[in-house]
Amino acid sequence: MKTINLSFAGCGFLSIYHLGVASALRRHGKKLLKGVRAFAGASSGSLVASVLLTAPGKIEECTEFTYKFAEETRRQPFGAATPGYDFMAQLRSGIESILPPNAHELANNRLHVSISNIKTRENCLVSSFSSREDLIKVLLASSFLPIYAGLKPVEYKGQKWMDGGLTNSLPILPEGQTVTISPFSGRLDICPEDKGLLDLYINITNQHLRLSVANLVRLSQALFPPKKRKMESLYQHGFDDTIEFLLKENWFEQNA
């Protein structure tokens, strides 16, 4: 098998789609997963990539956390930006409870996390983690959307960082084939397929997305999560789209 990488797009609460993808890969794409050289991601996509790489047995736990986190955020009068609601503290508690003690060792040189420098507005792909706390800080930095997630940016190695999705929402690695995964419809390997008369695309920080009403709705859902029933539907779409991809590429395993 040729060298394969998996890259999960930044997408806020639509990461529930990514978790459906991860679940399908674990169940029906084990050979593919064994051959993956590197995992990449931006924002919430980097969180799912880190779990799939370092704690694949906790995908279900991660899914339950996402449902609860989304519901809690949805209950706030102004969502994540509600004064007094510490979005980043909630996110950190979830990351700390799911990542194993040696997560940084498992992630070193295999996980590539997109973060944005607040001062220079330049993108950085971090793949070296000297400690578990280092890894957690990078993941938090990649998920920090200013104002929405708070006012205090994440400090890492003496500099301040923010959401990696603002400068590179879908990292493509230089070696091998990068399988691209996004809950937005577009020119991607695993994604929803929107039907429509217009076949127009726009490149948004490295994601080639279809111009569609459905994608505008998804953008809203990424920041303001829908009710649990819709979240469960998004998870199932991620699962089903992945099965379709595995079948198309002859990677599907029935009894994996």
N, C-alpha and C positions, 0 to 999 in steps of 0.2 A: 504494500500500500504506500502511495506517495505521502509525503509529510502533510499532515492536516493540522490546522489551528481552528479554534472556535472563537468567534468574537460576538459579544452580546452588546447590542446598542443601548445607549442611555435612553431611559424612558419613564422615569419616575415610578408611580404606582403600577404602571403597565408591566412592571417586572414580573407580575403574576403570570403573564404570557410566557416569559422566559422560564419560569418554574415549571410550567406545563411542558415546555421544550425539554428541560433537564430531566423531568420524570420520564418522558418518552425515550430519551437517549439511554437512560439507565435500564429501561425495561426492554427496549428493542434495538439498541445500537451499541451494545457492549464492545463489540469488536472495533467499532469506530472510535469509541471513547479510549480504548486501550492504545490506539494508534495516534491519539492527539498529542502533538508535541508541546503546544502552548495554548493557554486560554487568555483571552483579552476582553476588555470591557470598559465602558464609561458609565459613570454615575451608578444607578441601580443595576445596570448590566454587569458592572464589575463585581457587585456583591454576589450575584448569582454565579458568575464565573468562579469566584473564590470558593463558594460553597461546593460547587460541582467538582472542583479540583481537590480541595482539602478535606471536605466532609460530605461526600456524596450520599452517605446514609442518612443525612439530616435534611435532605430536600423537603421531605414531608413536614418536618418541624419548621423549616424556613417558610413553607407555604402557609402554615397556620399562623406564624408570627405576622406574615404580610397581611393576611385577612384581618387580624386584630388591630394591627398598626393602621391599616387603611380605615377601619371602622372608627377607631379613636380619633384619627385626623378628621374624618368626615363629620364627626359630632361637634368639632370646634366651630364657633360662629364664623371665623374667617379662615378655616382650614389650618394648614401648617403655620401660616403667618399670624395666627391669633396671639395677641399679647399675653405673655405668661405661659404659653405652651412651648415646652422645650423639645422641639422636633428632633434635634441632633442628639440629645440625651437619650431619647426613646430609641433612636436608630442604633446608637452605640450599645445600648443594653442588649438589643437583639443580636448584633454582631458578636459581642462578647460571649453570649450564651451558646452560640452555634459553632463558632470557629474552634477547632481543637487546639491544645497547648502548643503543638508543633506546626501550626498552620503556616508560619513564616518560612519554616524549612521546606515544607511541601510546595509553597508558592514561589520560592526563590528561583529566578530565571525561567519560570514556567507561567507565571501570571503577570500580565502586562496591563497596568491600570492607567487610564487616561486622567490626568489632572491639569488644571489651568492655573498659571501663575497670575495672581491678582495684579501685580505691579506691571509686568511686561505683556500680559494677555497672551503669552505663548503657551503652547501645549507641551506637556512632558509625559512620556510613557515610562512609568516606574515599574521595574521588574526585579529590583534587589531589595530585600527586606532583612534587616539585621536583627529584628526582634518581632514578637507577636504585636507589641504595641505600635511598632513602626508600620506594620501591615494594616492595623486597624486605623491608624491616622491617615494613611494614604486612601483607604476605602472611604473614610468619612470625608476627606478632602474632595474626592471625586463626586461625592453626593451633595456637597454644599452649594446650594443655589442661593446666592445673596438675597436678602430680604425675605424670600419665601421660607428658607430654612433657618433664618436668624440673621443677626448682624455681625456676629463674631466669626471671622473666617478661621479655617483650620491651619495651625502652624505646623510645619514639617521642615526639618533641617534649616531652621532659621529664616524661612520665608513663609508667606501666606498664600494659601491656595484655595481654589474653588472648583465647582463642578466641571469635570472633564468633558462633559457633553457640550459645553459652550464653545470648545475649540476643536474637539475631535470626538464625535459621539459614536464612532464605529471604527476602532483601530484595525487597520489591515497590516499584518505582520509581513516583513520582507521575504522570509523564507517559506516555501511551500504554499499550499492552498489554504486561504482563510475562508472558512464557512461563516457567512454573515447571518446574524439572527436579529430580527426586529419585530416588535408588535405593530409597526407601521407598514402599510402596503407600499411596495416599491421594488427597485431592482436589487433584490436580496435573495439569499438562498432559502432561508426559512422565514416566512412572513405571511400575513393575510393577503388574499388576492381580491382587490376591489374591482368590481365590474363597472364599466362606464364607457361612455362614448369618447371621452377625452383621454388621449394617451400622452399626457403631459407630466413631466417629472421636474423636480427641483432638488438641487444638492444642498442639504443643510448640514453643515459641519461633518461632511464625509458620509452622510446617508442620502442615497438617491431615492427620494420619496415621490410617490404619485400625488398629483394635485387632485384631491378628492374631498368631498364633504366628510366621508367616514374618517379620514386622517385628521381633519380638524376636530372632530368629536373625540378621537383618541388623544389628541394633544391636550384637550381639556381634562380628560380622564387621568392623564399622567400626573397632573398637578392636583386635581380635585377628584379623589377616587370615588367611583360609583358604589352602589350597594353591593352586598356580598354576592347576591345571585348573579349579578353582572360580572363580578370579579371571577366567580367560578366558571362562568361562560368563557371569559378571556383565557383562563388556565386551560380549559378544554380545547380551545382553538389552537393554543400553542402546542398541545399534545398532538392534535390531529394534523396540523401542518407539518410537524416533525415526522410523523409516520409517513405522510405523503412524500416528503423529501427522502427518507430512508428507502422507501420502495423505488422511487425514481432512480436513485443512485446505486441500487442493488446492495444496500447496507442493512436492510431490514432483517431482523432475526425474530422468528415467531416465538420461540420458547426461551428467550434470553432471560 
